[in-house]
Amino acid sequence: MHAQSPVSLEWSSQQVDHLPQPNNGHVNRPVLSQSLTNDSKRLTLFCAPAGFGKSAMMIECARQAPADTRVVWVEMLGHSMTSRDLLNRIAAELGEEVEEGEPLEVLHRMLARVRKPLWLMLDDYPRQPCPELDACMEDLIERTPNSLRWWISSRRRPAWSLPRLVLQGSVREIGAHLLAFDSAVVQELVRERQQFFSVELRKRLLEECEGWPALICLLLHESASDNLLQNLNNGTSLLINYLHREVVNSADNACPQVSSLRRRHPQWFSTQVLGSSQITYGENNRSQQPASNICSLSKRERTILQLIATGLSNREIADQLCLSVNTVKAHAWNINSKLGTERRTQAVARAQMQGLLN
């Protein structure tokens, strides 16, 4: 094994510092992440419904990038985007000036100038069809240098046709079945949260949620051993709101995982249940909050969001505000719930768009 030079170590450290932080429910999965980082696929596509940990797994892989590889992370937030938008975003992340010309060709010239191996990570690819962007990406993936690897997370399968790369074995797709939690991950998640659930309860949780990571994390967030079965039967406020906001009212509603979950838990998808479960965490206790106010952050939440935007960790925020780390995590969960996001970087971006940050 080759020792890293001081310069390589410094570069690797800078890359990690600029990556998004994984959400609180993420458990490292070294077998999967190492298998992804060790291969040489031109394209690694994470394609699964909301809440399957696509972004978290990409972050885990990014943190294992070789020291001589540059990692560029682009938050797309699921929004529609043109090829010009893509050019501007990638240029900004690379620190490049945008040349005049047709966006696709400018992108090709820009990426050809990168001297070291490059991983371009596009997180949350547009959730609605974008024919222009899809055509641009198809051409980029086909023609970019071998030193560039594309990592893309998406809730939908983009309309790309890449027969040459598929035949060469240069495309790897990671779907919901590979991202779903297994018993070992649930056991580790419970251990990290310092919760106690019997083997039988953990097995029941895994089966009832069909391995869906976000649902498992939300249930653990609102459950203890004495009420987990009741929460599995009825659903919880955060779980039901999450399903209706992120799944039912999106293209994910037609995917096989949702259809299976609907058959198992129709009560989680009832609009009557949704109407009676608009509950979020307040400063200390649960409180009723109308759906129209779901994006109104409390004073404490705004303060924490401001600190998140500066790049502070949960521990640093807790120390600054004289709170426990678990309290900060609870507020972060609530902020994401209200803003309709999954991670702190997305929450900051969404808050900036809505004018919630100074």
WOJOJO-V862046 format. One record per helix or strand. SS is the DSSP state (helix for helix, strand for strand). FROM is the first residue (numbers start at 1). LEN is the number of residues. If there is no record, write none. Layout:
# WOJOJO-V862046
ss & from & len
SS & FROM & LEN
SS & FROM & LEN
This chain:
# WOJOJO-V862046
ss & from & len
helix & 6 & 12
helix & 30 & 9
strand & 43 & 5
helix & 54 & 9
strand & 70 & 6
helix & 83 & 12
helix & 103 & 10
strand & 118 & 8
helix & 131 & 13
strand & 148 & 7
helix & 163 & 5
strand & 171 & 4
helix & 176 & 4
helix & 183 & 10
helix & 199 & 11
helix & 213 & 9
helix & 228 & 7
helix & 237 & 12
helix & 251 & 4
helix & 256 & 9
helix & 266 & 4
helix & 271 & 5
strand & 279 & 3
strand & 286 & 3
helix & 291 & 3
helix & 299 & 11
helix & 314 & 8
helix & 325 & 15
helix & 344 & 10
